[in-house]
Amino acid sequence: MAAPSTTLAPRSSTRPERPRLYKVILLNDDYTPREFVVSVLKAVFRMDRDEAFSVMLTAHRQGACVVAVFTFEIAEEKARKATDMGAKEGYPLQFTTEREH
Ligand code: TYC
């Protein structure tokens, strides 16, 4: 029986591009209770209490804090979900997205 022949897959001439990444940013405001911000960070970004508290406090003190980095669709979805949770309770809590360079 003849030896099985192998064919090499053609090599792409260009390297696969790394996906662009987007930061989700938490913005401070004067009205949303701290504990509520912590609960949103835990629910949407799967943070433990200490991590969520530290991110909340950084936003509170500096005006904003990077929460996490994702591909475009995930970043947009998480920012929208988290902002909606605040809006449902009547809070002005805002999460935005920004492309990473
Ligand atoms: N500044 C808010 C307060 O004092 C708490 C807060 C922290 C709100 C972080 C939003 O992103 C935020 N109640």
Boltz pocket constraint, residues with backbone or C-beta under 6 A from the ligand:
constraints:
  - pocket:
      binder: B
      contacts: [[A, 26], [A, 27], [A, 28], [A, 29], [A, 30], [A, 31], [A, 32], [A, 33], [A, 34], [A, 37], [A, 55], [A, 56], [A, 57], [A, 59], [A, 60], [A, 93], [A, 94]]
      max_distance: 6.0
